Amino acid sequence: MQENIIIADERLITQAPSWQRQLSQAIRDPAALCQQLALSDEWLPGARTGHQLFDICVPDAYLSRITPGDPHDPLLRQVLPLDDEAMTPPNYVTDPLEEADHQPAKGLIHKYAGRVLLIASPNCAINCRYCFRRHFPYSENSPSRAQWQEALDYLRDDTSIHEAILSGGDPLAANDRQLAWLVEQLESIPHLKRLRVHTRLPVVIPDRVDDALIGWLSATRLQKVVVLHINHANEIDQAVVDACARLKQAGVTLLNQSVLLRGVNDGVTALATLSERLFEAGILPYYLHVLDPVQGAAHFDVSDEEARDLVAALRDLLPGFLMPRLVREIPGEGSKTPL
């Protein structure tokens, strides 16, 4: 019986879409990450400490863009757990945006006028160490189809809502059948105009942009915006460029939001190169966020003063349309707050 179950599982993996197979094979052990990237043994204890606080997850497609043997690689720094994550400085909390105060239904967050956010998947393809939702109670916000009705009824009853934002986790970690169903429900609400998808998957596993995804995206009447999350130019290889081209052919507007991170992109050259590379890939820079004060990520912090100086210097290098807006998200405010 056990052998039959194993054979059945192998068949399911073989039949799964390429991106799902790649996700199932992602590195989830800090020792394996250190070994594959030829990191010194000195990094392993800290990696294990951080991993205990927030699981590691790094797919091979992303791993292949990291320089082996370089512990300071800007892509590695985003995914390598450190013992710094065990620090608990004041004002670094588990819910830095106070999202728990804005959940009128399971899987739904309503903070800003005219738009709501839906937790379309509790999963991610990569666990970024600075994630502001690293402590989010996903087990309480993963509705079944029947449970989604409360959130959908909330949208139907509030005619001031014109935009639905699929988030997570990463919404594209959900299967396309589930996503197509959810989008069909949304587009049946007359006052909804736009569908926004916040995702890192086309960057982390570019094969996620497959025929099934393009199918339901192309079919919806809603205006489509995909907001990618890219922090460094090295994250954009040819496979990412090709995935973005497919999204644009499906009528998607592509934007990018970055987080200003110590040791990743806290330099004018890195930020300028990122904006240039984004535009070459058909993506417009949108936001540059200062770090949300989430517990476990304080070592990534860049001060507001330094952030302003970086953006001022960036204006001397870039045309206005390549300048991301420097913002902070402050709980209780009606929108992102410019800095």
MARZAMAR-539384 format. One record per residue (C-alpha): residue number from 1; y, z, x. Coordinates in Angstrom, 3 decimals. Layout:
N
ATOM    n        py        pz        px
ATOM  NUM         Y         Z         X
...
END
This chain:
339
ATOM    n        py        pz        px
ATOM    1     0.000     0.000     0.000
ATOM    2     2.430     0.931     2.787
ATOM    3     1.722    -2.389     4.562
ATOM    4     2.448    -4.311     1.351
ATOM    5     5.787    -2.508     0.972
ATOM    6     6.772    -3.376     4.549
ATOM    7     5.844    -7.040     4.015
ATOM    8     7.856    -7.113     0.774
ATOM    9    10.863    -5.577     2.539
ATOM   10    10.664    -8.171     5.316
ATOM   11    10.589   -10.969     2.733
ATOM   12    13.659    -9.551     1.000
ATOM   13    15.538    -9.393     4.309
ATOM   14    14.497   -12.966     5.159
ATOM   15    15.656   -14.207     1.753
ATOM   16    18.959   -12.331     1.863
ATOM   17    22.172   -14.205     2.727
ATOM   18    22.938   -14.444     6.435
ATOM   19    25.779   -11.931     6.258
ATOM   20    23.553    -9.333     4.614
ATOM   21    20.920    -9.773     7.296
ATOM   22    23.564    -9.374     9.975
ATOM   23    24.886    -6.242     8.306
ATOM   24    21.402    -4.751     8.045
ATOM   25    21.002    -5.254    11.805
ATOM   26    24.348    -3.686    12.782
ATOM   27    24.362    -1.054    15.520
ATOM   28    24.252     2.387    13.940
ATOM   29    23.413     4.472    16.977
ATOM   30    25.990     5.468    19.633
ATOM   31    23.453     5.261    22.449
ATOM   32    22.610     1.682    21.495
ATOM   33    26.301     0.761    21.448
ATOM   34    26.906     2.257    24.878
ATOM   35    23.808     0.568    26.263
ATOM   36    24.599    -2.883    24.900
ATOM   37    28.143    -2.733    26.238
ATOM   38    27.122    -1.341    29.626
ATOM   39    29.264     1.754    29.236
ATOM   40    28.958     4.650    31.622
ATOM   41    26.846     7.598    30.451
ATOM   42    29.998     9.719    30.428
ATOM   43    30.993     8.121    27.104
ATOM   44    27.781     8.992    25.273
ATOM   45    28.353    12.720    24.500
ATOM   46    31.713    11.997    22.900
ATOM   47    30.256     9.052    21.014
ATOM   48    27.559    11.306    19.602
ATOM   49    30.128    13.925    18.596
ATOM   50    32.268    11.382    16.763
ATOM   51    29.230     9.765    15.178
ATOM   52    28.244    13.093    13.618
ATOM   53    31.634    13.208    11.914
ATOM   54    31.724     9.555    10.822
ATOM   55    28.786     7.190    11.201
ATOM   56    29.005     4.310    13.617
ATOM   57    28.517     0.745    12.332
ATOM   58    29.149    -2.351    14.475
ATOM   59    27.673    -5.786    13.605
ATOM   60    26.721    -8.143    16.401
ATOM   61    29.321   -10.780    15.469
ATOM   62    32.060    -8.251    16.227
ATOM   63    30.233    -6.748    19.196
ATOM   64    30.134   -10.173    20.866
ATOM   65    33.950   -10.164    21.179
ATOM   66    34.018    -6.894    23.151
ATOM   67    34.092    -7.080    26.954
ATOM   68    31.010    -5.305    28.382
ATOM   69    31.705    -2.512    30.842
ATOM   70    35.307    -1.994    29.694
ATOM   71    35.664     1.320    27.836
ATOM   72    39.300     0.501    27.113
ATOM   73    38.656    -2.839    25.419
ATOM   74    40.980    -2.874    22.360
ATOM   75    38.170    -3.888    20.014
ATOM   76    35.784    -1.283    21.372
ATOM   77    38.400     1.428    20.975
ATOM   78    38.463     0.725    17.233
ATOM   79    34.728     1.351    16.800
ATOM   80    33.601     3.704    19.604
ATOM   81    33.338     7.339    18.436
ATOM   82    35.035     9.888    20.694
ATOM   83    35.006    13.665    20.934
ATOM   84    38.756    13.461    20.151
ATOM   85    37.690    13.008    16.541
ATOM   86    36.696    16.676    16.425
ATOM   87    40.321    17.755    16.945
ATOM   88    42.054    19.213    13.877
ATOM   89    45.818    19.106    14.520
ATOM   90    48.171    20.289    11.770
ATOM   91    48.984    17.798     9.001
ATOM   92    45.910    15.638     9.666
ATOM   93    43.935    15.927     6.444
ATOM   94    40.952    14.408     4.661
ATOM   95    43.026    12.732     1.923
ATOM   96    46.278    11.725     3.669
ATOM   97    47.463     9.497     0.806
ATOM   98    46.527    12.003    -1.917
ATOM   99    44.496     9.372    -3.727
ATOM  100    42.540    12.022    -5.614
ATOM  101    45.701    12.658    -7.661
ATOM  102    45.836     9.047    -8.883
ATOM  103    42.381     8.324   -10.278
ATOM  104    42.505     7.925   -14.062
ATOM  105    38.950     6.507   -14.120
ATOM  106    35.954     6.368   -11.811
ATOM  107    36.482     3.755    -9.094
ATOM  108    40.137     3.177   -10.025
ATOM  109    43.304     4.244    -8.174
ATOM  110    46.692     3.699    -9.793
ATOM  111    49.614     4.628    -7.529
ATOM  112    52.095     1.784    -7.878
ATOM  113    53.705     0.076   -10.859
ATOM  114    52.169    -3.225   -11.908
ATOM  115    48.973    -2.993    -9.866
ATOM  116    45.798    -0.986    -9.596
ATOM  117    43.118    -0.643    -6.946
ATOM  118    39.407    -0.829    -7.712
ATOM  119    36.780     0.611    -5.372
ATOM  120    34.503    -2.412    -5.606
ATOM  121    32.116    -1.191    -2.908
ATOM  122    31.573     2.124    -1.114
ATOM  123    30.312     0.315     1.993
ATOM  124    31.945    -1.347     4.988
ATOM  125    30.651    -3.834     7.522
ATOM  126    32.269    -1.830    10.308
ATOM  127    33.384     1.784    10.507
ATOM  128    36.845     1.785    12.038
ATOM  129    37.490     5.140    13.681
ATOM  130    41.042     5.427    12.272
ATOM  131    40.020     4.697     8.655
ATOM  132    42.166     6.646     6.199
ATOM  133    39.222     6.763     3.782
ATOM  134    36.683     8.099     6.266
ATOM  135    36.395    11.239     4.092
ATOM  136    36.674     9.503     0.702
ATOM  137    34.153    10.676    -1.954
ATOM  138    32.505     7.302    -2.483
ATOM  139    29.521     8.889    -4.226
ATOM  140    31.900     9.834    -7.038
ATOM  141    33.587     6.419    -7.138
ATOM  142    30.788     3.853    -7.239
ATOM  143    30.577     2.875   -10.907
ATOM  144    27.686     1.025   -12.490
ATOM  145    28.510    -1.901   -14.773
ATOM  146    28.473     0.414   -17.767
ATOM  147    30.729     2.912   -16.005
ATOM  148    33.193     0.177   -15.021
ATOM  149    34.117    -0.136   -18.688
ATOM  150    36.373     2.916   -18.570
ATOM  151    38.387     1.385   -15.726
ATOM  152    38.474    -2.012   -17.416
ATOM  153    39.619    -0.449   -20.690
ATOM  154    42.391     1.303   -18.752
ATOM  155    43.564    -2.082   -17.466
ATOM  156    43.360    -3.665   -20.920
ATOM  157    45.439    -0.887   -22.468
ATOM  158    48.252    -1.054   -19.904
ATOM  159    50.012    -4.387   -20.258
ATOM  160    52.359    -3.552   -17.368
ATOM  161    49.493    -4.107   -14.902
ATOM  162    49.550    -7.668   -13.543
ATOM  163    47.480    -7.349   -10.394
ATOM  164    44.020    -5.990    -9.628
ATOM  165    43.213    -5.125    -6.021
ATOM  166    39.590    -5.031    -4.924
ATOM  167    39.139    -2.489    -2.154
ATOM  168    36.567    -0.042    -0.866
ATOM  169    34.913     0.566     1.555
ATOM  170    35.081    -3.171     1.764
ATOM  171    34.800    -5.057    -1.531
ATOM  172    33.035    -7.990     0.125
ATOM  173    30.211    -5.652     1.136
ATOM  174    29.136    -5.912    -2.510
ATOM  175    26.869    -8.799    -3.451
ATOM  176    28.403   -11.918    -4.964
ATOM  177    26.672   -11.523    -8.316
ATOM  178    28.315    -8.133    -8.806
ATOM  179    31.692    -9.375    -7.609
ATOM  180    31.568   -12.475    -9.809
ATOM  181    30.812   -10.258   -12.829
ATOM  182    33.681    -7.900   -12.041
ATOM  183    36.147   -10.748   -11.552
ATOM  184    35.038   -12.310   -14.851
ATOM  185    35.833    -9.020   -16.574
ATOM  186    39.235    -8.893   -14.926
ATOM  187    40.208   -12.458   -15.739
ATOM  188    39.420   -11.814   -19.414
ATOM  189    42.374    -9.404   -19.499
ATOM  190    45.302   -11.637   -20.549
ATOM  191    48.122    -9.801   -18.775
ATOM  192    46.398    -9.841   -15.372
ATOM  193    47.856   -12.587   -13.158
ATOM  194    46.631   -11.893    -9.643
ATOM  195    43.494   -10.866    -7.833
ATOM  196    43.983    -9.297    -4.428
ATOM  197    41.063    -8.599    -2.093
ATOM  198    41.529    -6.241     0.849
ATOM  199    38.743    -6.942     3.310
ATOM  200    37.696    -6.898     6.934
ATOM  201    34.387    -8.683     6.418
ATOM  202    35.538   -12.273     7.127
ATOM  203    36.678   -10.936    10.510
ATOM  204    33.732    -8.674    11.267
ATOM  205    31.022   -11.053     9.956
ATOM  206    32.626   -14.484     9.398
ATOM  207    29.416   -15.773     7.766
ATOM  208    30.381   -13.613     4.771
ATOM  209    32.563   -16.525     3.675
ATOM  210    29.626   -18.480     2.290
ATOM  211    29.129   -20.825    -0.668
ATOM  212    28.477   -17.975    -3.101
ATOM  213    31.740   -16.239    -2.231
ATOM  214    33.733   -19.454    -2.370
ATOM  215    32.094   -20.215    -5.718
ATOM  216    33.429   -17.249    -7.677
ATOM  217    36.741   -17.237    -5.835
ATOM  218    37.333   -20.881    -6.681
ATOM  219    36.348   -20.420   -10.320
ATOM  220    38.759   -17.670   -11.329
ATOM  221    42.009   -18.441   -13.155
ATOM  222    43.695   -15.554   -11.330
ATOM  223    45.963   -16.241    -8.377
ATOM  224    44.040   -15.210    -5.299
ATOM  225    45.309   -13.256    -2.314
ATOM  226    43.051   -12.044     0.485
ATOM  227    44.571    -9.410     2.731
ATOM  228    42.689    -9.266     6.009
ATOM  229    42.800    -6.359     8.434
ATOM  230    43.168    -7.546    12.012
ATOM  231    44.688    -5.343    14.699
ATOM  232    44.287    -7.422    17.858
ATOM  233    44.281   -11.118    18.719
ATOM  234    40.862   -10.811    20.362
ATOM  235    39.343   -10.224    16.932
ATOM  236    40.111   -13.839    15.985
ATOM  237    37.509   -16.214    17.383
ATOM  238    36.640   -19.717    16.177
ATOM  239    34.201   -18.402    13.574
ATOM  240    36.998   -16.315    12.029
ATOM  241    39.326   -19.347    12.064
ATOM  242    36.665   -21.412    10.280
ATOM  243    36.096   -18.683     7.671
ATOM  244    39.836   -18.521     6.989
ATOM  245    39.975   -22.298     6.582
ATOM  246    37.285   -22.111     3.886
ATOM  247    39.220   -19.406     2.059
ATOM  248    42.405   -21.462     2.141
ATOM  249    40.537   -24.502     0.811
ATOM  250    39.515   -22.323    -2.144
ATOM  251    43.166   -21.745    -2.990
ATOM  252    43.475   -18.324    -1.365
ATOM  253    46.714   -17.021     0.128
ATOM  254    45.874   -15.233     3.384
ATOM  255    47.862   -12.240     4.593
ATOM  256    47.191    -9.682     7.297
ATOM  257    47.910    -6.017     7.626
ATOM  258    47.506    -4.138    10.876
ATOM  259    47.617    -0.505    11.904
ATOM  260    49.637     0.423    14.964
ATOM  261    47.066     2.120    17.188
ATOM  262    47.406     3.865    20.523
ATOM  263    45.367     2.003    23.119
ATOM  264    44.751    -1.002    20.849
ATOM  265    48.001    -2.798    20.028
ATOM  266    50.814    -0.424    21.056
ATOM  267    52.576    -3.006    23.203
ATOM  268    55.021    -5.826    22.487
ATOM  269    52.849    -8.477    24.112
ATOM  270    49.772    -7.444    22.102
ATOM  271    51.699    -7.488    18.821
ATOM  272    53.417   -10.809    19.544
ATOM  273    50.144   -12.453    20.549
ATOM  274    48.515   -11.124    17.385
ATOM  275    51.194   -12.648    15.138
ATOM  276    50.965   -15.996    16.919
ATOM  277    47.177   -16.031    16.705
ATOM  278    47.242   -15.065    13.039
ATOM  279    49.514   -17.964    12.182
ATOM  280    47.329   -20.384    14.144
ATOM  281    44.461   -19.236    11.907
ATOM  282    46.496   -19.799     8.741
ATOM  283    47.259   -16.117     8.121
ATOM  284    50.728   -14.650     7.600
ATOM  285    51.548   -11.235     9.082
ATOM  286    52.295    -8.862     6.201
ATOM  287    52.353    -5.170     7.125
ATOM  288    52.230    -3.174    10.333
ATOM  289    51.281     0.319     9.222
ATOM  290    51.913     3.432    11.219
ATOM  291    48.810     5.598    11.294
ATOM  292    47.900     7.503     8.154
ATOM  293    47.362    11.146     9.224
ATOM  294    43.662    11.315     8.473
ATOM  295    41.558    14.022    10.054
ATOM  296    39.695    12.624    13.052
ATOM  297    42.201     9.931    14.063
ATOM  298    45.129    11.779    15.650
ATOM  299    44.409    10.269    19.082
ATOM  300    45.468     6.851    17.721
ATOM  301    48.947     8.028    16.734
ATOM  302    52.094     6.191    17.858
ATOM  303    55.368     7.973    17.095
ATOM  304    57.822     6.501    14.589
ATOM  305    60.453     6.171    17.312
ATOM  306    58.124     4.210    19.553
ATOM  307    57.022     2.076    16.612
ATOM  308    60.626     1.163    15.790
ATOM  309    61.324     0.292    19.407
ATOM  310    58.267    -1.962    19.519
ATOM  311    59.301    -3.814    16.379
ATOM  312    62.874    -4.205    17.639
ATOM  313    61.538    -5.782    20.819
ATOM  314    59.180    -7.936    18.783
ATOM  315    62.123    -9.456    16.874
ATOM  316    63.397   -10.863    20.153
ATOM  317    60.138   -12.783    20.610
ATOM  318    59.116   -13.984    17.150
ATOM  319    60.606   -15.971    14.270
ATOM  320    61.196   -13.941    11.130
ATOM  321    58.201   -15.319     9.250
ATOM  322    55.862   -13.955    11.922
ATOM  323    57.338   -10.442    11.793
ATOM  324    55.151    -7.907     9.994
ATOM  325    56.999    -5.212     8.054
ATOM  326    56.729    -1.805     9.691
ATOM  327    55.841     0.681     6.970
ATOM  328    54.437     4.093     6.233
ATOM  329    52.621     5.052     3.056
ATOM  330    54.043     8.322     1.728
ATOM  331    52.183    10.047    -1.132
ATOM  332    54.193    10.039    -4.340
ATOM  333    56.503     7.189    -3.364
ATOM  334    56.604     4.109    -5.585
ATOM  335    55.865     1.671    -2.748
ATOM  336    55.320     1.462     0.994
ATOM  337    58.260     2.991     2.870
ATOM  338    59.926     0.763     5.502
ATOM  339    60.603     2.402     8.879
END
